[in-house]
Amino acid sequence: MCELNERLSSQTSKLYPGEAKVQVEGRESKAMTDQIMTASKERLRSRMGALSRPDLKAVEDAILVQFGIRR
């Protein structure tokens, strides 16, 4: 499992190549890798959820697509 601090959306009907469909706390969400931002740990107030290994791989794949990197 991976701690989740990415940008998420509950609008999952349309999925672009730089996005990944994930489950967070039992709800389907979309990780939007085109909106990744940095934040210090001190600014994070609470943990949103965790990703399973398959969902984490989907997010990693979407990040690679977003940056034009091949595995």
HTML snippet that shows the backbone in 3Dmol.js (N, CA, C, O; Angstrom):
<script src="https://3Dmol.org/build/3Dmol-min.js"></script>
<div id="view" style="width:600px;height:400px;position:relative"></div>
<script>
const pdb = `
ATOM      1  N   MET A   1       0.837  -1.173   0.000  1.00  0.00           N
ATOM      2  CA  MET A   1       0.000   0.000   0.000  1.00  0.00           C
ATOM      3  C   MET A   1       0.889   1.245   0.000  1.00  0.00           C
ATOM      4  O   MET A   1       1.999   1.240   0.533  1.00  0.00           O
ATOM      5  N   CYS A   2       0.377   2.293  -0.602  1.00  0.00           N
ATOM      6  CA  CYS A   2       1.124   3.541  -0.710  1.00  0.00           C
ATOM      7  C   CYS A   2       0.256   4.671  -0.183  1.00  0.00           C
ATOM      8  O   CYS A   2      -0.944   4.710  -0.456  1.00  0.00           O
ATOM      9  N   GLU A   3       0.838   5.575   0.558  1.00  0.00           N
ATOM     10  CA  GLU A   3       0.102   6.738   1.029  1.00  0.00           C
ATOM     11  C   GLU A   3      -0.298   7.586  -0.163  1.00  0.00           C
ATOM     12  O   GLU A   3       0.479   7.752  -1.103  1.00  0.00           O
ATOM     13  N   LEU A   4      -1.505   8.121  -0.127  1.00  0.00           N
ATOM     14  CA  LEU A   4      -2.040   8.847  -1.274  1.00  0.00           C
ATOM     15  C   LEU A   4      -2.092  10.332  -1.000  1.00  0.00           C
ATOM     16  O   LEU A   4      -2.799  10.783  -0.099  1.00  0.00           O
ATOM     17  N   ASN A   5      -1.336  11.100  -1.785  1.00  0.00           N
ATOM     18  CA  ASN A   5      -1.331  12.557  -1.671  1.00  0.00           C
ATOM     19  C   ASN A   5      -1.476  13.200  -3.044  1.00  0.00           C
ATOM     20  O   ASN A   5      -1.181  14.385  -3.199  1.00  0.00           O
ATOM     21  N   GLU A   6      -1.916  12.455  -4.031  1.00  0.00           N
ATOM     22  CA  GLU A   6      -2.081  12.956  -5.395  1.00  0.00           C
ATOM     23  C   GLU A   6      -3.403  13.719  -5.504  1.00  0.00           C
ATOM     24  O   GLU A   6      -4.213  13.714  -4.577  1.00  0.00           O
ATOM     25  N   ARG A   7      -3.606  14.365  -6.631  1.00  0.00           N
ATOM     26  CA  ARG A   7      -4.885  15.012  -6.925  1.00  0.00           C
ATOM     27  C   ARG A   7      -5.867  13.946  -7.380  1.00  0.00           C
ATOM     28  O   ARG A   7      -5.535  13.119  -8.230  1.00  0.00           O
ATOM     29  N   LEU A   8      -7.079  13.955  -6.821  1.00  0.00           N
ATOM     30  CA  LEU A   8      -8.095  12.972  -7.175  1.00  0.00           C
ATOM     31  C   LEU A   8      -9.363  13.660  -7.629  1.00  0.00           C
ATOM     32  O   LEU A   8      -9.633  14.810  -7.280  1.00  0.00           O
ATOM     33  N   SER A   9     -10.140  12.926  -8.418  1.00  0.00           N
ATOM     34  CA  SER A   9     -11.446  13.388  -8.849  1.00  0.00           C
ATOM     35  C   SER A   9     -12.404  12.209  -8.776  1.00  0.00           C
ATOM     36  O   SER A   9     -12.013  11.069  -9.029  1.00  0.00           O
ATOM     37  N   SER A  10     -13.652  12.479  -8.433  1.00  0.00           N
ATOM     38  CA  SER A  10     -14.654  11.410  -8.432  1.00  0.00           C
ATOM     39  C   SER A  10     -15.295  11.264  -9.807  1.00  0.00           C
ATOM     40  O   SER A  10     -16.091  10.348 -10.019  1.00  0.00           O
ATOM     41  N   GLN A  11     -14.965  12.146 -10.743  1.00  0.00           N
ATOM     42  CA  GLN A  11     -15.491  12.082 -12.105  1.00  0.00           C
ATOM     43  C   GLN A  11     -14.663  11.079 -12.910  1.00  0.00           C
ATOM     44  O   GLN A  11     -13.643  11.447 -13.494  1.00  0.00           O
ATOM     45  N   THR A  12     -15.091   9.831 -12.944  1.00  0.00           N
ATOM     46  CA  THR A  12     -14.291   8.774 -13.562  1.00  0.00           C
ATOM     47  C   THR A  12     -14.843   8.288 -14.894  1.00  0.00           C
ATOM     48  O   THR A  12     -14.331   7.317 -15.451  1.00  0.00           O
ATOM     49  N   SER A  13     -15.875   8.939 -15.415  1.00  0.00           N
ATOM     50  CA  SER A  13     -16.472   8.456 -16.662  1.00  0.00           C
ATOM     51  C   SER A  13     -15.540   8.612 -17.860  1.00  0.00           C
ATOM     52  O   SER A  13     -15.578   7.791 -18.776  1.00  0.00           O
ATOM     53  N   LYS A  14     -14.714   9.636 -17.871  1.00  0.00           N
ATOM     54  CA  LYS A  14     -13.760   9.850 -18.957  1.00  0.00           C
ATOM     55  C   LYS A  14     -12.354   9.783 -18.381  1.00  0.00           C
ATOM     56  O   LYS A  14     -12.033  10.468 -17.411  1.00  0.00           O
ATOM     57  N   LEU A  15     -11.518   8.944 -18.995  1.00  0.00           N
ATOM     58  CA  LEU A  15     -10.166   8.738 -18.487  1.00  0.00           C
ATOM     59  C   LEU A  15      -9.171   9.040 -19.595  1.00  0.00           C
ATOM     60  O   LEU A  15      -9.206   8.410 -20.652  1.00  0.00           O
ATOM     61  N   TYR A  16      -8.280  10.006 -19.359  1.00  0.00           N
ATOM     62  CA  TYR A  16      -7.247  10.362 -20.319  1.00  0.00           C
ATOM     63  C   TYR A  16      -5.991   9.544 -20.038  1.00  0.00           C
ATOM     64  O   TYR A  16      -5.859   8.988 -18.948  1.00  0.00           O
ATOM     65  N   PRO A  17      -5.062   9.456 -20.995  1.00  0.00           N
ATOM     66  CA  PRO A  17      -3.861   8.636 -20.793  1.00  0.00           C
ATOM     67  C   PRO A  17      -3.033   9.029 -19.572  1.00  0.00           C
ATOM     68  O   PRO A  17      -2.390   8.163 -18.979  1.00  0.00           O
ATOM     69  N   GLY A  18      -3.024  10.274 -19.183  1.00  0.00           N
ATOM     70  CA  GLY A  18      -2.270  10.723 -18.023  1.00  0.00           C
ATOM     71  C   GLY A  18      -3.057  10.629 -16.727  1.00  0.00           C
ATOM     72  O   GLY A  18      -2.708  11.281 -15.743  1.00  0.00           O
ATOM     73  N   GLU A  19      -4.113   9.827 -16.711  1.00  0.00           N
ATOM     74  CA  GLU A  19      -4.943   9.650 -15.521  1.00  0.00           C
ATOM     75  C   GLU A  19      -5.068   8.152 -15.219  1.00  0.00           C
ATOM     76  O   GLU A  19      -4.909   7.315 -16.108  1.00  0.00           O
ATOM     77  N   ALA A  20      -5.351   7.833 -13.973  1.00  0.00           N
ATOM     78  CA  ALA A  20      -5.488   6.433 -13.571  1.00  0.00           C
ATOM     79  C   ALA A  20      -6.709   6.280 -12.675  1.00  0.00           C
ATOM     80  O   ALA A  20      -6.926   7.078 -11.763  1.00  0.00           O
ATOM     81  N   LYS A  21      -7.503   5.249 -12.941  1.00  0.00           N
ATOM     82  CA  LYS A  21      -8.655   4.946 -12.102  1.00  0.00           C
ATOM     83  C   LYS A  21      -8.153   4.147 -10.898  1.00  0.00           C
ATOM     84  O   LYS A  21      -7.451   3.149 -11.060  1.00  0.00           O
ATOM     85  N   VAL A  22      -8.516   4.589  -9.690  1.00  0.00           N
ATOM     86  CA  VAL A  22      -8.053   3.952  -8.455  1.00  0.00           C
ATOM     87  C   VAL A  22      -9.215   3.821  -7.461  1.00  0.00           C
ATOM     88  O   VAL A  22     -10.250   4.471  -7.606  1.00  0.00           O
ATOM     89  N   GLN A  23      -9.024   2.985  -6.473  1.00  0.00           N
ATOM     90  CA  GLN A  23      -9.987   2.830  -5.375  1.00  0.00           C
ATOM     91  C   GLN A  23      -9.385   3.475  -4.128  1.00  0.00           C
ATOM     92  O   GLN A  23      -8.269   3.140  -3.732  1.00  0.00           O
ATOM     93  N   VAL A  24     -10.119   4.397  -3.512  1.00  0.00           N
ATOM     94  CA  VAL A  24      -9.672   5.046  -2.280  1.00  0.00           C
ATOM     95  C   VAL A  24     -10.807   4.943  -1.275  1.00  0.00           C
ATOM     96  O   VAL A  24     -11.901   5.463  -1.493  1.00  0.00           O
ATOM     97  N   GLU A  25     -10.527   4.262  -0.171  1.00  0.00           N
ATOM     98  CA  GLU A  25     -11.543   4.070   0.867  1.00  0.00           C
ATOM     99  C   GLU A  25     -12.821   3.468   0.282  1.00  0.00           C
ATOM    100  O   GLU A  25     -13.926   3.842   0.677  1.00  0.00           O
ATOM    101  N   GLY A  26     -12.666   2.536  -0.658  1.00  0.00           N
ATOM    102  CA  GLY A  26     -13.812   1.847  -1.252  1.00  0.00           C
ATOM    103  C   GLY A  26     -14.549   2.629  -2.328  1.00  0.00           C
ATOM    104  O   GLY A  26     -15.544   2.145  -2.868  1.00  0.00           O
ATOM    105  N   ARG A  27     -14.083   3.817  -2.644  1.00  0.00           N
ATOM    106  CA  ARG A  27     -14.729   4.642  -3.680  1.00  0.00           C
ATOM    107  C   ARG A  27     -13.835   4.736  -4.895  1.00  0.00           C
ATOM    108  O   ARG A  27     -12.616   4.860  -4.777  1.00  0.00           O
ATOM    109  N   GLU A  28     -14.450   4.675  -6.071  1.00  0.00           N
ATOM    110  CA  GLU A  28     -13.697   4.833  -7.311  1.00  0.00           C
ATOM    111  C   GLU A  28     -13.344   6.301  -7.509  1.00  0.00           C
ATOM    112  O   GLU A  28     -14.198   7.181  -7.405  1.00  0.00           O
ATOM    113  N   SER A  29     -12.081   6.544  -7.795  1.00  0.00           N
ATOM    114  CA  SER A  29     -11.594   7.905  -8.023  1.00  0.00           C
ATOM    115  C   SER A  29     -10.649   7.898  -9.210  1.00  0.00           C
ATOM    116  O   SER A  29     -10.285   6.843  -9.729  1.00  0.00           O
ATOM    117  N   LYS A  30     -10.261   9.081  -9.628  1.00  0.00           N
ATOM    118  CA  LYS A  30      -9.331   9.228 -10.739  1.00  0.00           C
ATOM    119  C   LYS A  30      -8.141  10.046 -10.255  1.00  0.00           C
ATOM    120  O   LYS A  30      -8.301  11.175  -9.790  1.00  0.00           O
ATOM    121  N   ALA A  31      -6.934   9.464 -10.367  1.00  0.00           N
ATOM    122  CA  ALA A  31      -5.709  10.189 -10.031  1.00  0.00           C
ATOM    123  C   ALA A  31      -5.300  10.981 -11.268  1.00  0.00           C
ATOM    124  O   ALA A  31      -5.110  10.412 -12.344  1.00  0.00           O
ATOM    125  N   MET A  32      -5.167  12.272 -11.112  1.00  0.00           N
ATOM    126  CA  MET A  32      -4.865  13.152 -12.239  1.00  0.00           C
ATOM    127  C   MET A  32      -3.389  13.532 -12.192  1.00  0.00           C
ATOM    128  O   MET A  32      -3.005  14.470 -11.493  1.00  0.00           O
ATOM    129  N   THR A  33      -2.568  12.803 -12.938  1.00  0.00           N
ATOM    130  CA  THR A  33      -1.127  13.005 -12.871  1.00  0.00           C
ATOM    131  C   THR A  33      -0.674  14.282 -13.564  1.00  0.00           C
ATOM    132  O   THR A  33       0.493  14.659 -13.454  1.00  0.00           O
ATOM    133  N   ASP A  34      -1.568  14.950 -14.272  1.00  0.00           N
ATOM    134  CA  ASP A  34      -1.206  16.235 -14.864  1.00  0.00           C
ATOM    135  C   ASP A  34      -1.332  17.355 -13.844  1.00  0.00           C
ATOM    136  O   ASP A  34      -1.033  18.508 -14.155  1.00  0.00           O
ATOM    137  N   GLN A  35      -1.775  17.031 -12.619  1.00  0.00           N
ATOM    138  CA  GLN A  35      -1.936  18.040 -11.573  1.00  0.00           C
ATOM    139  C   GLN A  35      -1.136  17.696 -10.319  1.00  0.00           C
ATOM    140  O   GLN A  35      -1.517  18.085  -9.215  1.00  0.00           O
ATOM    141  N   ILE A  36      -0.036  16.974 -10.480  1.00  0.00           N
ATOM    142  CA  ILE A  36       0.816  16.631  -9.346  1.00  0.00           C
ATOM    143  C   ILE A  36       1.480  17.902  -8.832  1.00  0.00           C
ATOM    144  O   ILE A  36       1.914  18.752  -9.608  1.00  0.00           O
ATOM    145  N   MET A  37       1.549  18.012  -7.518  1.00  0.00           N
ATOM    146  CA  MET A  37       2.239  19.148  -6.911  1.00  0.00           C
ATOM    147  C   MET A  37       2.964  18.665  -5.662  1.00  0.00           C
ATOM    148  O   MET A  37       2.629  17.621  -5.102  1.00  0.00           O
ATOM    149  N   THR A  38       3.937  19.416  -5.242  1.00  0.00           N
ATOM    150  CA  THR A  38       4.665  19.059  -4.034  1.00  0.00           C
ATOM    151  C   THR A  38       4.064  19.777  -2.839  1.00  0.00           C
ATOM    152  O   THR A  38       3.507  20.869  -2.960  1.00  0.00           O
ATOM    153  N   ALA A  39       4.188  19.139  -1.683  1.00  0.00           N
ATOM    154  CA  ALA A  39       3.739  19.742  -0.429  1.00  0.00           C
ATOM    155  C   ALA A  39       4.592  19.163   0.685  1.00  0.00           C
ATOM    156  O   ALA A  39       4.906  17.973   0.675  1.00  0.00           O
ATOM    157  N   SER A  40       4.960  19.977   1.623  1.00  0.00           N
ATOM    158  CA  SER A  40       5.752  19.474   2.739  1.00  0.00           C
ATOM    159  C   SER A  40       4.870  18.599   3.629  1.00  0.00           C
ATOM    160  O   SER A  40       3.657  18.793   3.694  1.00  0.00           O
ATOM    161  N   LYS A  41       5.483  17.645   4.304  1.00  0.00           N
ATOM    162  CA  LYS A  41       4.740  16.756   5.200  1.00  0.00           C
ATOM    163  C   LYS A  41       4.059  17.547   6.312  1.00  0.00           C
ATOM    164  O   LYS A  41       3.000  17.151   6.799  1.00  0.00           O
ATOM    165  N   GLU A  42       4.656  18.647   6.711  1.00  0.00           N
ATOM    166  CA  GLU A  42       4.081  19.474   7.774  1.00  0.00           C
ATOM    167  C   GLU A  42       2.736  20.082   7.365  1.00  0.00           C
ATOM    168  O   GLU A  42       1.882  20.326   8.218  1.00  0.00           O
ATOM    169  N   ARG A  43       2.545  20.325   6.072  1.00  0.00           N
ATOM    170  CA  ARG A  43       1.297  20.930   5.599  1.00  0.00           C
ATOM    171  C   ARG A  43       0.161  19.926   5.475  1.00  0.00           C
ATOM    172  O   ARG A  43      -1.007  20.312   5.428  1.00  0.00           O
ATOM    173  N   LEU A  44       0.496  18.642   5.423  1.00  0.00           N
ATOM    174  CA  LEU A  44      -0.536  17.613   5.278  1.00  0.00           C
ATOM    175  C   LEU A  44      -1.189  17.363   6.628  1.00  0.00           C
ATOM    176  O   LEU A  44      -0.515  16.994   7.590  1.00  0.00           O
ATOM    177  N   ARG A  45      -2.485  17.563   6.700  1.00  0.00           N
ATOM    178  CA  ARG A  45      -3.190  17.441   7.977  1.00  0.00           C
ATOM    179  C   ARG A  45      -3.685  16.027   8.243  1.00  0.00           C
ATOM    180  O   ARG A  45      -3.644  15.556   9.379  1.00  0.00           O
ATOM    181  N   SER A  46      -4.149  15.354   7.206  1.00  0.00           N
ATOM    182  CA  SER A  46      -4.654  14.002   7.403  1.00  0.00           C
ATOM    183  C   SER A  46      -4.391  13.169   6.154  1.00  0.00           C
ATOM    184  O   SER A  46      -4.216  13.694   5.054  1.00  0.00           O
ATOM    185  N   ARG A  47      -4.369  11.880   6.357  1.00  0.00           N
ATOM    186  CA  ARG A  47      -4.139  10.952   5.260  1.00  0.00           C
ATOM    187  C   ARG A  47      -5.464  10.645   4.588  1.00  0.00           C
ATOM    188  O   ARG A  47      -6.449  10.336   5.259  1.00  0.00           O
ATOM    189  N   MET A  48      -5.492  10.727   3.281  1.00  0.00           N
ATOM    190  CA  MET A  48      -6.716  10.531   2.519  1.00  0.00           C
ATOM    191  C   MET A  48      -7.048   9.061   2.347  1.00  0.00           C
ATOM    192  O   MET A  48      -8.220   8.684   2.321  1.00  0.00           O
ATOM    193  N   GLY A  49      -6.022   8.229   2.230  1.00  0.00           N
ATOM    194  CA  GLY A  49      -6.238   6.813   2.012  1.00  0.00           C
ATOM    195  C   GLY A  49      -4.953   6.172   1.550  1.00  0.00           C
ATOM    196  O   GLY A  49      -3.880   6.764   1.663  1.00  0.00           O
ATOM    197  N   ALA A  50      -5.056   4.974   1.035  1.00  0.00           N
ATOM    198  CA  ALA A  50      -3.887   4.236   0.560  1.00  0.00           C
ATOM    199  C   ALA A  50      -4.231   3.550  -0.748  1.00  0.00           C
ATOM    200  O   ALA A  50      -5.390   3.229  -1.012  1.00  0.00           O
ATOM    201  N   LEU A  51      -3.206   3.327  -1.566  1.00  0.00           N
ATOM    202  CA  LEU A  51      -3.399   2.644  -2.847  1.00  0.00           C
ATOM    203  C   LEU A  51      -2.896   1.213  -2.753  1.00  0.00           C
ATOM    204  O   LEU A  51      -1.888   0.939  -2.100  1.00  0.00           O
ATOM    205  N   SER A  52      -3.600   0.310  -3.405  1.00  0.00           N
ATOM    206  CA  SER A  52      -3.126  -1.063  -3.532  1.00  0.00           C
ATOM    207  C   SER A  52      -1.976  -1.073  -4.528  1.00  0.00           C
ATOM    208  O   SER A  52      -1.776  -0.096  -5.250  1.00  0.00           O
ATOM    209  N   ARG A  53      -1.232  -2.141  -4.577  1.00  0.00           N
ATOM    210  CA  ARG A  53      -0.119  -2.241  -5.534  1.00  0.00           C
ATOM    211  C   ARG A  53      -0.587  -2.087  -6.984  1.00  0.00           C
ATOM    212  O   ARG A  53       0.059  -1.366  -7.745  1.00  0.00           O
ATOM    213  N   PRO A  54      -1.694  -2.741  -7.402  1.00  0.00           N
ATOM    214  CA  PRO A  54      -2.146  -2.541  -8.793  1.00  0.00           C
ATOM    215  C   PRO A  54      -2.542  -1.091  -9.091  1.00  0.00           C
ATOM    216  O   PRO A  54      -2.260  -0.582 -10.175  1.00  0.00           O
ATOM    217  N   ASP A  55      -3.197  -0.423  -8.126  1.00  0.00           N
ATOM    218  CA  ASP A  55      -3.568   0.981  -8.328  1.00  0.00           C
ATOM    219  C   ASP A  55      -2.326   1.861  -8.377  1.00  0.00           C
ATOM    220  O   ASP A  55      -2.259   2.799  -9.173  1.00  0.00           O
ATOM    221  N   LEU A  56      -1.341   1.565  -7.530  1.00  0.00           N
ATOM    222  CA  LEU A  56      -0.098   2.332  -7.541  1.00  0.00           C
ATOM    223  C   LEU A  56       0.606   2.187  -8.891  1.00  0.00           C
ATOM    224  O   LEU A  56       1.137   3.162  -9.422  1.00  0.00           O
ATOM    225  N   LYS A  57       0.612   0.975  -9.445  1.00  0.00           N
ATOM    226  CA  LYS A  57       1.219   0.769 -10.760  1.00  0.00           C
ATOM    227  C   LYS A  57       0.474   1.562 -11.828  1.00  0.00           C
ATOM    228  O   LYS A  57       1.099   2.125 -12.727  1.00  0.00           O
ATOM    229  N   ALA A  58      -0.860   1.613 -11.740  1.00  0.00           N
ATOM    230  CA  ALA A  58      -1.645   2.396 -12.704  1.00  0.00           C
ATOM    231  C   ALA A  58      -1.284   3.877 -12.624  1.00  0.00           C
ATOM    232  O   ALA A  58      -1.187   4.546 -13.653  1.00  0.00           O
ATOM    233  N   VAL A  59      -1.083   4.394 -11.410  1.00  0.00           N
ATOM    234  CA  VAL A  59      -0.689   5.799 -11.243  1.00  0.00           C
ATOM    235  C   VAL A  59       0.721   6.003 -11.792  1.00  0.00           C
ATOM    236  O   VAL A  59       0.978   6.984 -12.490  1.00  0.00           O
ATOM    237  N   GLU A  60       1.631   5.088 -11.484  1.00  0.00           N
ATOM    238  CA  GLU A  60       3.000   5.203 -12.012  1.00  0.00           C
ATOM    239  C   GLU A  60       2.991   5.212 -13.535  1.00  0.00           C
ATOM    240  O   GLU A  60       3.688   6.014 -14.157  1.00  0.00           O
ATOM    241  N   ASP A  61       2.202   4.321 -14.141  1.00  0.00           N
ATOM    242  CA  ASP A  61       2.105   4.282 -15.603  1.00  0.00           C
ATOM    243  C   ASP A  61       1.573   5.592 -16.159  1.00  0.00           C
ATOM    244  O   ASP A  61       2.063   6.080 -17.177  1.00  0.00           O
ATOM    245  N   ALA A  62       0.567   6.169 -15.494  1.00  0.00           N
ATOM    246  CA  ALA A  62       0.002   7.447 -15.941  1.00  0.00           C
ATOM    247  C   ALA A  62       1.030   8.573 -15.819  1.00  0.00           C
ATOM    248  O   ALA A  62       1.092   9.453 -16.678  1.00  0.00           O
ATOM    249  N   ILE A  63       1.835   8.546 -14.757  1.00  0.00           N
ATOM    250  CA  ILE A  63       2.897   9.558 -14.589  1.00  0.00           C
ATOM    251  C   ILE A  63       3.909   9.440 -15.729  1.00  0.00           C
ATOM    252  O   ILE A  63       4.328  10.448 -16.299  1.00  0.00           O
ATOM    253  N   LEU A  64       4.297   8.214 -16.056  1.00  0.00           N
ATOM    254  CA  LEU A  64       5.251   8.003 -17.144  1.00  0.00           C
ATOM    255  C   LEU A  64       4.687   8.519 -18.467  1.00  0.00           C
ATOM    256  O   LEU A  64       5.406   9.143 -19.247  1.00  0.00           O
ATOM    257  N   VAL A  65       3.418   8.263 -18.718  1.00  0.00           N
ATOM    258  CA  VAL A  65       2.770   8.785 -19.934  1.00  0.00           C
ATOM    259  C   VAL A  65       2.792  10.305 -19.915  1.00  0.00           C
ATOM    260  O   VAL A  65       3.117  10.935 -20.921  1.00  0.00           O
ATOM    261  N   GLN A  66       2.446  10.903 -18.769  1.00  0.00           N
ATOM    262  CA  GLN A  66       2.389  12.358 -18.648  1.00  0.00           C
ATOM    263  C   GLN A  66       3.731  12.999 -18.969  1.00  0.00           C
ATOM    264  O   GLN A  66       3.782  14.060 -19.591  1.00  0.00           O
ATOM    265  N   PHE A  67       4.825  12.355 -18.544  1.00  0.00           N
ATOM    266  CA  PHE A  67       6.171  12.895 -18.780  1.00  0.00           C
ATOM    267  C   PHE A  67       6.826  12.345 -20.026  1.00  0.00           C
ATOM    268  O   PHE A  67       7.967  12.698 -20.324  1.00  0.00           O
ATOM    269  N   GLY A  68       6.133  11.487 -20.766  1.00  0.00           N
ATOM    270  CA  GLY A  68       6.680  10.954 -22.002  1.00  0.00           C
ATOM    271  C   GLY A  68       7.854  10.004 -21.796  1.00  0.00           C
ATOM    272  O   GLY A  68       8.782   9.973 -22.604  1.00  0.00           O
ATOM    273  N   ILE A  69       7.813   9.238 -20.724  1.00  0.00           N
ATOM    274  CA  ILE A  69       8.889   8.300 -20.399  1.00  0.00           C
ATOM    275  C   ILE A  69       8.414   6.880 -20.683  1.00  0.00           C
ATOM    276  O   ILE A  69       7.310   6.496 -20.296  1.00  0.00           O
ATOM    277  N   ARG A  70       9.253   6.108 -21.359  1.00  0.00           N
ATOM    278  CA  ARG A  70       8.921   4.696 -21.605  1.00  0.00           C
ATOM    279  C   ARG A  70       9.578   3.836 -20.547  1.00  0.00           C
ATOM    280  O   ARG A  70      10.682   4.140 -20.096  1.00  0.00           O
ATOM    281  N   ARG A  71       8.913   2.766 -20.146  1.00  0.00           N
ATOM    282  CA  ARG A  71       9.507   1.804 -19.190  1.00  0.00           C
ATOM    283  C   ARG A  71      10.525   0.976 -19.880  1.00  0.00           C
ATOM    284  O   ARG A  71      11.140   0.109 -19.258  1.00  0.00           O
TER     285      ARG A  71
END
`;
const viewer = $3Dmol.createViewer("view");
viewer.addModel(pdb, "pdb");
viewer.setStyle({}, {cartoon: {color: "spectrum"}});
viewer.zoomTo();
viewer.render();
</script>
